[in-house]
Amino acid sequence: MLRPSASTAGSIGIRLLDAPLAGRADPRARIYIVDHLPPGTVIRRHVQISNTTSTTAHVSVYSAAATISNGTFLGAAGRTANDLSTWTSVSPGSLDLPASRSATATVTVAVPSDAAPGERYGVVWAQVQSTRDASSGVTDVSRVGVRLYLSVGPGGAPASNFSIDSLAAERNASGQPVVVASVRNTGGRALDMSGYLRLAGGPGALSAGPFPANLGVTLGIDTTEPVAVVLDRQLPAGPWTAHITLHSGLVTRSASATITFPAAGSAAAVPTSHSHRSSLPAFLAGLTGLALACIVTWRVRRRSQRRRQRCLDAARVT
């Protein structure tokens, strides 16, 4: 599973340096290469490779295929290719990076003019390789990467959307309470889930949280996956009103259900009631519409008043 990579003590790191103007408000676009492009388009992004080891490192930088399977974003083995990786080049493709130094590489994605519509996945890897051990014949390979999510097609990007269909109360193998949300991708882009859960209305009017959702769940298009939230072992069984809020990029959805934790194993999933959050633009649009309605009403009333006044004036003249 790939996660955003940053340099740590004694390691090679890679991170994205820029994002498209249209995506700068999207948290995903600041750590991954996320874009929607018409066929025939070329884009360039920049990544920083860092070396926090004590010696010069020979680093290979290249693109390769990736897939989404069972809620996990998976980089393919080695330099396995797919459409996106063949459209993607990195310059420089290798560098000798001194200790405690960093360098910038340019990632170029050139979408062919005859590319078919759809979303594709890949990784830009920074890889180091040890000298082959003569006695064992083993070569150690380590790599870290930045994900690529590229949607191809005319017009704007497909909308991202998801629903939280149910919540289930469980106990894990160590006895900790866990809430599992069933999340369905109802949009046209892959999603990376994050969020939190709160509990209210528990025994003695107790409340608890927020508890963070486990990170790393990626939903492919038209898929449903579980998102788990591990809770405090000391929590009473319930019943509780569970409120969960999940995000992917700029999309946020909330849902609630009444749950009770079993003594062991899993309780039946409970369908949720939803509370979708309105965006600020929609709120402002609503205010604008209300203001326009008031203006129209005021104008109509003014016209009616003027007509009545003209009739009164005409009656007086007659």
C-alpha positions in Angstrom: 0.0 0.0 0.0 1.4 3.4 -0.9 1.2 6.4 1.4 2.4 10.0 0.9 6.2 9.7 1.3 8.4 12.1 3.1 12.1 11.9 4.1 12.8 10.3 7.4 16.1 9.7 9.3 18.4 7.5 7.2 16.0 7.1 4.2 15.2 8.2 0.7 12.0 10.2 0.4 9.9 11.7 -2.4 7.2 14.3 -2.3 5.1 16.3 -4.7 6.0 20.0 -5.0 3.2 21.4 -7.1 -0.5 20.9 -7.9 -2.8 22.2 -10.7 -4.4 25.5 -10.1 -7.9 24.0 -10.2 -6.9 21.4 -7.6 -5.0 23.4 -5.0 -8.0 23.4 -2.6 -8.1 19.6 -2.8 -5.9 18.0 -0.1 -5.3 14.9 -2.3 -3.9 17.1 -5.1 -1.2 18.4 -2.8 0.2 15.0 -2.0 -0.7 12.9 -5.2 -0.7 13.8 -8.9 -4.5 14.0 -9.4 -5.8 15.4 -12.7 -8.4 15.2 -15.4 -7.1 15.7 -18.9 -8.5 15.7 -22.5 -6.8 13.5 -25.0 -3.7 15.2 -26.5 -2.9 17.1 -23.4 0.6 17.4 -21.8 1.2 18.3 -18.1 4.3 18.7 -16.0 4.6 18.2 -12.3 7.7 18.4 -10.0 8.8 16.0 -7.2 11.5 16.4 -4.7 13.8 13.5 -3.9 15.7 13.7 -0.6 18.5 11.6 0.9 18.8 11.7 4.7 21.3 8.8 4.9 25.0 9.4 5.6 26.3 8.4 2.2 25.7 9.3 -1.5 22.8 7.3 -2.9 22.2 6.3 -6.5 18.5 6.8 -7.0 16.4 5.7 -10.0 13.2 7.7 -10.6 10.6 6.2 -12.9 6.9 5.6 -13.4 5.1 2.2 -13.2 1.6 0.8 -13.1 -0.8 0.7 -10.1 -4.2 -0.8 -9.4 -6.9 -0.5 -6.7 -8.0 -3.8 -5.2 -10.0 -4.6 -2.0 -9.7 -1.1 -0.7 -5.9 -0.8 -1.3 -3.9 1.2 -3.8 -1.2 -1.2 -5.0 1.9 -0.4 -6.9 2.8 -3.1 -9.4 6.0 -5.2 -9.0 9.2 -3.8 -10.6 8.7 -1.6 -13.7 5.4 -3.2 -14.7 3.8 -0.9 -17.3 0.2 0.2 -18.1 -1.2 3.0 -20.2 -0.5 5.7 -17.7 3.1 4.7 -17.0 3.9 4.6 -20.8 2.5 8.2 -21.1 4.7 9.3 -18.1 8.3 10.2 -18.2 10.6 11.4 -15.4 13.7 13.6 -15.9 16.3 13.0 -14.6 15.6 9.2 -14.6 18.5 8.6 -12.2 20.8 10.7 -10.0 23.6 10.4 -7.5 22.3 12.2 -4.5 24.8 13.2 -1.8 24.0 12.7 1.9 21.6 15.2 3.4 20.8 16.7 0.1 17.7 16.9 -2.1 17.0 17.3 -5.9 14.0 18.0 -8.1 12.8 15.8 -10.9 10.2 16.8 -13.6 7.3 14.4 -14.2 5.7 14.7 -17.7 2.4 13.1 -18.6 1.6 13.2 -22.3 -1.9 11.8 -23.0 -2.2 10.5 -26.6 -4.8 12.1 -28.8 -6.5 8.8 -29.3 -6.6 7.8 -25.6 -9.8 6.2 -24.5 -11.8 7.8 -21.7 -11.5 6.5 -18.1 -9.4 6.7 -15.0 -5.9 5.2 -14.7 -3.5 4.7 -11.9 0.3 4.7 -11.5 3.2 5.6 -9.3 6.3 7.7 -9.7 9.0 5.7 -7.8 12.3 6.7 -6.2 14.3 3.5 -5.9 17.6 2.6 -4.4 19.3 -0.8 -4.8 22.1 -2.4 -2.8 25.1 -4.1 -4.3 24.4 -7.8 -5.0 25.6 -10.0 -2.2 28.0 -12.5 -3.8 27.5 -15.2 -1.2 23.7 -15.1 -1.1 22.9 -13.7 -4.6 20.4 -11.3 -3.0 20.0 -7.7 -4.0 18.0 -5.4 -1.7 15.6 -2.9 -3.4 13.8 -0.2 -1.6 11.4 2.4 -3.1 9.0 5.1 -2.1 6.5 6.7 -4.4 3.9 9.4 -5.3 0.6 8.1 -6.6 -0.9 9.2 -9.9 -4.7 9.3 -10.5 -5.4 10.4 -14.0 -8.9 10.7 -15.5 -9.0 11.1 -19.3 -12.0 12.5 -21.2 -13.5 15.7 -22.7 -14.9 18.5 -20.6 -14.7 18.7 -16.8 -13.6 16.0 -14.4 -16.2 13.3 -13.4 -17.8 14.2 -10.1 -16.5 12.5 -6.9 -19.2 11.2 -4.6 -19.8 8.4 -2.0 -22.4 7.2 0.5 -22.1 5.7 3.9 -24.7 2.9 3.8 -24.4 1.2 7.2 -22.5 1.0 10.5 -21.6 -2.2 12.2 -20.4 -2.7 15.8 -17.6 -5.3 16.3 -14.9 -6.5 18.7 -11.5 -7.2 17.2 -9.3 -10.1 18.2 -8.0 -8.2 21.3 -11.5 -7.2 22.4 -11.4 -3.6 21.4 -14.7 -2.1 20.1 -14.6 -1.3 16.4 -17.2 0.5 14.2 -17.1 -0.5 10.6 -18.7 1.8 8.0 -19.8 0.4 4.6 -18.8 3.1 2.1 -19.9 3.0 -1.5 -18.2 5.0 -4.3 -21.1 6.5 -6.3 -19.0 8.9 -8.3 -16.6 8.8 -11.3 -13.2 9.0 -9.5 -11.3 6.8 -7.1 -11.5 8.0 -3.4 -9.0 8.1 -0.5 -10.9 8.0 2.8 -10.3 9.8 6.0 -12.5 11.0 8.8 -13.6 10.4 12.4 -16.5 9.0 14.5 -18.2 10.4 17.6 -20.4 8.5 20.1 -23.3 10.2 21.9 -26.3 9.1 24.0 -24.5 6.3 25.7 -25.2 4.7 29.1 -25.6 7.5 31.7 -25.7 10.1 28.8 -22.0 9.4 28.1 -20.4 10.7 24.9 -17.0 9.9 23.5 -14.6 10.8 20.6 -13.7 11.9 18.1 -11.9 8.7 17.1 -10.0 8.8 13.8 -10.9 6.4 11.0 -8.1 4.0 9.9 -6.3 5.6 7.0 -5.3 3.9 3.8 -8.7 2.8 2.4 -9.0 3.6 -1.3 -12.3 3.1 -3.1 -12.2 2.3 -6.8 -15.1 3.4 -9.0 -18.3 1.5 -8.4 -17.0 -0.3 -5.4 -18.0 -0.7 -1.7 -15.4 -1.1 1.0 -15.3 -1.1 4.8 -13.8 1.8 6.7 -12.9 0.9 10.3 -12.7 3.1 13.4 -11.0 1.5 16.5 -12.3 2.8 19.8 -11.2 2.8 23.4 -11.3 -0.6 25.1 -13.0 0.9 28.2 -16.2 2.0 26.4 -19.4 0.4 27.7 -21.3 -1.7 25.2 -24.1 0.8 24.6 -26.4 1.4 23.1 -24.8 4.5 21.4 -25.7 6.9 18.7 -22.7 6.8 16.4 -22.0 9.8 14.1 -19.4 9.3 11.5 -18.0 11.9 9.1 -15.8 10.9 6.2 -13.8 12.9 3.6 -12.2 12.3 0.3 -10.6 15.5 -1.1 -13.3 18.1 -1.0 -16.2 15.7 -0.6 -17.6 15.2 2.9 -20.4 12.9 4.0 -21.9 12.2 7.4 -24.2 9.5 8.7 -25.6 8.2 12.0 -26.9 4.9 13.4 -27.7 3.4 16.8 -25.3 0.6 17.7 -24.5 -1.7 20.5 -21.1 -3.5 20.8 -21.3 -7.3 21.1 -19.4 -9.3 23.7 -17.4 -10.8 20.8 -17.5 -10.9 17.0 -19.7 -8.7 14.9 -23.3 -7.3 15.4 -25.6 -6.9 12.4 -24.9 -3.9 10.3 -27.4 -1.0 10.9 -28.6 1.2 8.0 -27.6 4.8 8.4 -29.5 8.1 8.3 -27.5 10.6 6.2 -26.7 14.3 6.7 -24.9 15.6 3.7 -23.0 18.8 4.3 -23.8 21.8 2.1 -20.9 23.6 0.5 -20.3 27.3 1.0 -20.9 28.0 -2.8 -24.3 26.3 -2.6 -25.1 28.3 0.6 -24.1 31.6 -1.1 -26.1 30.6 -4.2 -29.1 30.1 -2.0 -28.7 33.5 -0.4 -28.3 35.1 -3.9 -31.5 33.4 -5.1 -33.3 34.6 -2.0 -32.1 38.2 -2.6 -33.1 38.0 -6.2 -36.6 36.7 -5.3 -36.9 39.6 -2.8 -35.9 42.1 -5.5 -38.4 40.7 -8.0 -41.1 40.7 -5.4 -40.3 44.3 -4.4 -40.3 45.4 -8.1 -43.7 43.7 -8.7 -45.1 45.4 -5.6 -43.8 48.8 -6.7 -45.4 48.3 -10.2 -48.7 47.3 -8.6 -48.5 50.4 -6.4 -47.8 52.6 -9.4 -50.7 51.2 -11.3 -53.1 51.8 -8.4 -51.8 55.4 -8.0 -52.3 56.0 -11.8 -55.9 54.7 -11.5 -56.6 56.9 -8.5 -55.0 60.0 -10.3 -57.2 59.2 -13.4 -60.3 59.0 -11.3 -59.5 62.3 -9.6 -59.1 64.0 -13.1 -62.3 62.6 -14.3 
